């Protein structure tokens, strides 16, 4: 899995990996998804990233972390203008 991931995102390490210390890194999923969509042909003007943390806003959105592992549901919508 790690090799396939590295091959797919080679050259984007500085954009998507956040160094946390002690040789550990955190993956920026928002930026990773943005890269995937851009490379699929979605132009930046058609992308909107809310930067809303589900854990910090658990009264509005379900968060696995905030609920300490209790099950919940989350929905998302996309619209394609033709």
N, C-alpha and C positions, 0 to 999 in steps of 0.2 A: 504494500500500500504506500509506504513512504517513498519508494522509488518512483511509482506512478505519479504520485503527487508532485514530487520534485521535478520530474520531467515536464509535467503540465504547466507548472508555475515558475519554471526556471527563468531568471531575469526579473522576477517580481518580488524576490525575497524581502527587499527593504520596504516594499509597500505593504506586505501582508503579515510579516512576522515581527512581533514586538518582543524584544529581549526582556525577560523578567529577572535575570540574574541566576547564578549557580548553573549555567548552561541550559536553562529552561526558556522556552519561548511560548508566546500566546499567538494564536492565529486570529487575524482580523477578518471575521466572516463577512462583514459588510463590504470591505474592500475586495475580498476574494470573489464574492458574488458579482460585484460591479465589474471586475476584470472579466469574468466568465461572460457576462451579458455584452460587454463592449466587444469582446472577441467574437461573439456570435452575430455581431452586426448592429447592435442597438447603439444609437448615437448618444453621447453624453447628455444632450439637451432633453432626451426622452427618459432619463433616469432620475428618480427622486429617492434619496435615502433619508429616512426620518431621523436616524440616530436616537431613537427612543429605546431606552433600556427596559426590557420587560421586567427585570428584577427590581429596578428602581421605581417602576410604575406598576407594581403588581396589583394595585386597586383597579387599574384600567385593563391590564393585559395579563394573561396567564404566564407565570414564570415557574419553571421546574425548580430553580434554585430557591426562589422566595417561598415556595410551598413545601420545601424540604422533601421533594420527591413525590408528592401526591400528584395523581393524574389530573390532567386538565385538557382543555382544547384551545386551539388558536386557529384563526382563519385569516386568509389573505386574499386579496382580489387583484386581478390584473385586467387591464383593458387594452385591446389592440384597435387602434383607429385605422381604418382601411381607406 
